[in-house]
């Protein structure tokens, strides 16, 4: 069917350019209830995503560019679907832009050999590891679990001569733990996604989440706090992937004047008190959740130095906005990589401080960076004590927090983030209850 679509696109004289992606997916899903596998499913699908660009006169008579798209399933009629995409493109009038040309594509580790070889056995191994990890904790019981693997193959063809393929995998793990102490009990829900099964830290995650759940049975009211705040591991990854860096660093936001960032200038509007910030936007991170040889346009994977020593190096752009801003296109943002810091993680835990173990959500304003995010579980560390609390909100600004940040020398990999395991922000606020801690 791909050949039929390509032939139909080439036959159209009213299209400036086009691309089509054949996306084939297959997967395995395993569902578990206590002491038994409840269900096992195999899934597969295929679709064809077509993008077309037309040049048509605008209101003033000058030529403009418009895009349209349509998705087909096997057996769908090509001609009517293609006609709807072409009509859609003719209704859009943007500044003219070019389309990506063929480039040499890097080899990127984005597919788990274990999943490609035997997905069922790989998921069974994960399930066995989960059961064994829970069995080591007398106060913890596994109530439900789901593991799913997906293999995706993408074949991209374009009017500019791109003809490229890529293969990638994803493994999703979810489980629920019931933690009991005396006559009280609480649940802990865990969810994570990785490209490679070996990167799912089941044993460590079971122990950590079980401890969080048990600590949740002894929580106090959230403190009123203004001072150092520590984030670790996947909670730190959540903070960095809140969307602020991605939005302010995007070429589209810059072109629309939503981003105030300027090339060659500091991304901060104030003096930096902590360590200088270095951020890489990368689609080349081995087994990163967004690792890929090329993106949907065909732009090759890059490891882009976005911020170096607090200074913006470029904007993350597709081909269209790269043309508008006269920059080299980077392709999709990808994953975040931050270099190791200068202090040990232990040195960053000097009391007093608040640690946010988990957020209920973290959704800062992607332009201003302001956030007020509910704390699902936190700890106040003071006077040699570690006091768990629930509720309250962490209040601050992402960019201001990063001006006063110290990063650990120890690093870890969290799927969509690779970098320091621990960050200590010098000044953030917890809006809690009662007196100032």
N, C-alpha and C positions, 0 to 999 in steps of 0.2 A: 504493500500500500504506500510505502514511503516513495517508491519510484513513481507511482501514479500522481502523488501530490506534487512532487518536484516537477514532473512533466507539465502538469496543469499550471503551476506557477510560472514556469519558463514561457508558456504560451501566452501569458498575459502581457499586452503591450502598455497597459495603463498602470503598471507597478514600477516604481523606481528601484525597489529592492525588497528582498524577502528572506526569511529563514524558517526552517521547519525542524522541530525536534521530535524524534521518535523516542518515547520514554517507556521502557519496559520494566515492570516491577514484579518481583516474586517474594514471598515471605512465609514465615512460619510463626504461629502464635500458640503459646502454651498457657493454660489457665489452671491454677492450683487452688484447692481448698484444703483445709487441714488434713494432712497425711494422705492425700490422693491428688492425682491429676484429673481434673474435672473434664477438660476438653482440650483438643489439639486441632488446629486448623491450618490448612495451606491456602494461601491467597495468591492471586496473580492478576495483573491487568496490563493493558497497553493503551497508550493514547498518543495522539499526534497534535502538537501545539504549533500553530502557524502564526507568524507575525509578518505583516506586509507594511510597506511604506510607500505612500504616493506623494507626488508633487502636483499641487493644484494651485490656481491663482487665489490669492486672498482678496479681501475687500478692496484693497487699493490697487489690485492688479498684479502685484509682485508675487513671485512664486513662493509657496509655503510647503512645509512637509507635514504629513499626517500619518498616524499609524493606526492599524486595526489588527485584531487577532481573533482567532477562533480555535477551538479544540475539537478534534474528531476522535471517535472511537472506531475500532476495526469494523468495516462494513458500512460506515456512514458514507453518504454521497458527498463527493469532493466538490463538485462544481457549485452547488448552492451555498455551501459553507464558505467557500473561497469568495464568492460574490458578496456575501454579507460582510466579510472582513474588509474587502476593497471599498464597499460603500461606507463603512465606518471610517476608514482612513481618509476618505474624501471629505468628511465632515469636520476634520481636525485641521487647524491651520497654525503651525508653529514655524519658528525659524528653521531654515534649511540646515541639515546636518548630514554627516557621512555615516557609513556603516563599517563595522570592523572588517579588516582584511585578514587573510590567513597569516598566522604566526607560528613559529615553532612552539610546541606545547611542552611544558615540563612534565616529568613523571612525578606524580603526587601520590603518597600513600593514603588512599581513601577507602580501600576495601579490605575487610578482614579475611585473611586466607582461611581461617577456621570456618567462617560463615559460608564462604564460597565452596569449601570442601564438603561440609556436612552441617547444615544449619540445625537440624534436629538434635544431633549429638551435642553441639555447642550449647544449645539452650538447656538441654538436660544436665550438662555439667554445671551451668550457672544455678540451676534449681537445686542440685545436690549440694553445692557450696552454701547456698542460702539455708537449707535445712540444717546442715552441719553447724553453721555459725549460730543459728538460733538455739540449737541444742546445747550449746555451751553456757547459755544464760538461763538459769532456773526460773527466774521471774518473768520470762518473756515467752510468748507463744505466737507462732505464725498463723494468722487467720486467713490470709489470701495472698496470692501472688500471680503476677502475669509477666511473662517474658515474650518478647516479639523480636524477630529479625527481619530485615528487609534488604534485598539486593536490588539495586537499580542500575540499569544500563541506559545511557543517553547517546543517541546518534544525532548530531547536528549537521545540517547542510544549509548553505546560504548562497545567495546570488553573487556574493563576492568571491566565492570559491572555497569557503570553509567546508571541510568534510572531516569531522572529528568525532571520536567516541570516548566515553569515559565510563568507568564502573565504580560504584560506591556502595557501601553497606551502612546500615544503622541497626543498633541493638537498643531496645527500650526495655527497662526493668522497672517494675512497680511491685511493691509489697506493703502489707499492713501488719504491724506488730501490736499485740495486746500485752501490755506491761502491767503487772500486778504487784501491789505491796500491801499486805494485810487484806483488809476488805475493800480497798480502793484499787481502781484500775483505770488505765488510760490507753489510748491508741496512738501509734506513730505511723504516718504514711510516708513512704519513700518513693521517689520517682527520679530516674536519671536516664540520659540518652548518651550513647557513645557510638563511634564508628566501629570500634573493635571490642569484642566481648572481654578480652583480657584487661581492658581499662576500666571495667566496672568493679570498684573496690568493695565487694560484697561484705567481707568479714569486718573491715574497718567501719563501713557504713552501718551495719547491724549494731555493732557495739556503740557507736556514737549516737545513733538515733534512739536506741534503747535507754541510754543514759539520759538523753534529753527528756524522754517520756517520763522516766522515774523522777527526774528533777522537777518535772512539771507538777508532780503531786505535792511538792513542798514549796511552791512559789509564794512570794510575797507581793505586795502592791508595787507597781513600777515606781522607781525613785524619780524625783526631780533632779536632773543632772545637767551640768554644763562642764565639759572637760574632755579628756581623752576617751576615744571610742575605738575599739578593736574589732575588725572583721577578719574572718579566717575562711580558708578553703572555698567551698562552693558558694558561701554567702558573699565572699569577696567577689567571686565571679559574677554573681547576680548584680552586685553594685556596679561593676564595670560595664555590664551589658544592659544597663537601664535605658540606654538609647541616647544619652546626651552626647557622648563621643561620636556615635554613629551619625547623629543628625547634624551637629555643628560641623562635623568633618566631611559632610557630603557636598558634592558639587551642585546637586540640585538645590539644596538649602542655600548655598552661597549665591547661585544665580538668581534665586527668588528673593534675595536679600533678607532671608530669615536667619542666616548665620552671620554674626559679627566678626568671625575669625578672619584674619588676613595672613596671606603667605609671608613667611619670613619674620613673623611677629609672635610674641608670646600669646598663648591661648588664655592666659590669666590676666585679669585686669588689675591685679594687685601683686605685691611682692611675695615671693615664695619663701616660706619659713622652713619647709621640710626639704626632702630630697628632690632634685629635679626630675621631671616627668619624662619618661620615654614610653611611647606606645607604638606598636606595630599592628597594622591591620593585615592579616595574612590568610590566604587560602592555600598556603603551602605547609601549614603545621601538620606534621605526621599524625594521621588519624584524627585530626581536628573535626569537630562536628560540621564545619563548613568547608573542609578541604575538598578541592575539586581541580581537575586539570584546566578547565575552562568554565566560564559562566554561561548564562543563557544566551548571550550575544555571541559567544565564541572568544571572548577576551581571555588570554591565558592567565593562569594563577600567578600571583605575585605575593611577595612579602614586602609590604609597603611601609617604610618609616613615616608614620603619620605625624608624630610629635617627637622631636629630639631636643633634649635639654630645654623643655617647656615651649619650644618654638615650632609652629606649624610648618611642615615641609611640603604638603600638597593637599588636595582634596580628593576624596574617594569618588570616582566618577565613572559612569558608563560612557559610551562613545558620544552620545548626543551632548551631554553637558561638558565633556572634555573639549568638544569643538567650540561650544559657546564660551568657555572660559579660557580657551587656548592652552590647555594642559594635555599631558599625556594621559590616556585613559588607564584606569587601574582595574576596572571590573568591580565585582561585589566587594563589600567590606570584609566579610569572612570572620575569622576568629580574632581574639585579642591576645597579643603577646607583650609581656612587660618584663624587662630584664631583672635579674636578681638585685635586691637592695644591699645595703651596707651593714645592717645590724642583724644579729641572730634573732630568731623568733622569741627566744626567751627574754632577750633584752627589751623587746617591745612590750612585755607584759609587766612592766613596773607598776605597782599599785600607787594610787588608786586609778581604776579605769572601769568602763562599762564594756562588756562584750555583747554584741548582738549575735546570738547563735543562729536564729532564723527569723526572717520577716514573714508576716502574713502576706504581704505584697511589697514590691518596690517598683514604683512607677513615677519617677521624677518628671517634672516638666522638661521636655527634651530640648527646649530653647533656652530657658532661664537656668535650668539645672536645679531649681528648688524642689524639695521633697518633704513630705510629712508621711512617714510610712510606719504602719502599725508593727509592733514587735511581737512576734509569736512567742519567742523565748529569749531572754537575755540574762546576763549575770552581772551583778555589781561586785567587783573585786576591791576590797578595802580592808585594812587592818588584819590581813592574813585570812580573811573569810571570803567565801564565794557564795553569794546569795542569789539564787535563781528568782526571776520574776517574769510575769506574763503581762502583756498589755503595754499601754503607753505608746508613744510614737517617737521615732528618731526624726529629728527636724534639722534641716540644714540645706546646703547647696553643694552639688557634686563638685563643681569647679573650685569653690572655696575650700572644700574638704581636701582636694588634691593639692592645694597650695601648702598645706600643713600636714603632709603625710610622710611616714617613714615605713620603708618596705623591708621585709625579711630577706636574709641571704638565702634561706631555704626556699626552694621552688617546688611547684607541683603542676600536674596536668589535670584539667577539669572539663575536658571535652571542647568547650568553646573558649577556654582561657588557659593559657600557660604562663606562669609567672610566680611571684612570691606567694607563699602560703598565707602570709599574715601582713596586714597593714594596720598601722596605728595612726589615727587621725588626731591631731592635737586638740581640736576644739569642735565638738558637736553637742547638740542638746537632746536630752530625753525629756519629753513632756510627760510627766508622770503624776503621781499623787503625793500628798503629804509635804514634808519639809525637804529642803535642798539636801541632797546627800553629800 
